[in-house]
């Protein structure tokens, strides 16, 4: 895709699932990709340990990448968690706060830390990983109101940041995956049959398919996308 080769891009949530696939796709497109996560390979010079709920670690990571490479061109914010099925009336404040802390505050902190670097340069590209569970559907049969709320917040965050930053050279968009075949999804095998019944495509997405959508939004082929959210759900939201 046009305009990815040679770019310096950071990816949070990079150790597994969608984040890992995004790193692989962007590297295949010729980008220098820094993998950011809580747990990383200490021998990998392009891996940096961060806690997305801690703004200082993200600021330090952005500064380290900038010092090494001389610039930063983009961020993919893919860190996320999902709570176990808990009825809303029984959900503890700790579970609710942790889910929003990683999924929403963590993505805001990531965008803030790296956005400052991009705004200082006057150019850049940010992609936030939201979910079909945010602005499009409420998943069933699982009970996960904190996850749904957090992802709806990510959708709104992408639009808000795009509105503030587009005229300063920084594009912000979101990708809203449906069910993706990742280790996180595998924890819910008892619900697979019901999810597939509601998915016209008849299967779950592969992480590489989400990574391809991210790569498009990171490329010059999507230059007029601003505050958009691309839904990649195999038709789930149609039913």
Secondary structure as GFF3:
##gff-version 3
##sequence-region A 1 239
A	DSSP	beta_strand	8	12	.	.	.	ID=ss1
A	DSSP	alpha_helix	17	28	.	.	.	ID=ss2
A	DSSP	beta_strand	32	37	.	.	.	ID=ss3
A	DSSP	beta_strand	47	49	.	.	.	ID=ss4
A	DSSP	alpha_helix	55	69	.	.	.	ID=ss5
A	DSSP	beta_strand	74	77	.	.	.	ID=ss6
A	DSSP	three_ten_helix	88	90	.	.	.	ID=ss7
A	DSSP	alpha_helix	93	100	.	.	.	ID=ss8
A	DSSP	pi_helix	101	105	.	.	.	ID=ss9
A	DSSP	alpha_helix	106	121	.	.	.	ID=ss10
A	DSSP	beta_strand	124	129	.	.	.	ID=ss11
A	DSSP	alpha_helix	132	135	.	.	.	ID=ss12
A	DSSP	alpha_helix	145	165	.	.	.	ID=ss13
A	DSSP	three_ten_helix	166	168	.	.	.	ID=ss14
A	DSSP	beta_strand	170	177	.	.	.	ID=ss15
A	DSSP	alpha_helix	183	186	.	.	.	ID=ss16
A	DSSP	three_ten_helix	189	191	.	.	.	ID=ss17
A	DSSP	alpha_helix	192	197	.	.	.	ID=ss18
A	DSSP	alpha_helix	207	218	.	.	.	ID=ss19
A	DSSP	three_ten_helix	220	222	.	.	.	ID=ss20
A	DSSP	beta_strand	229	232	.	.	.	ID=ss21
A	DSSP	three_ten_helix	236	238	.	.	.	ID=ss22
###
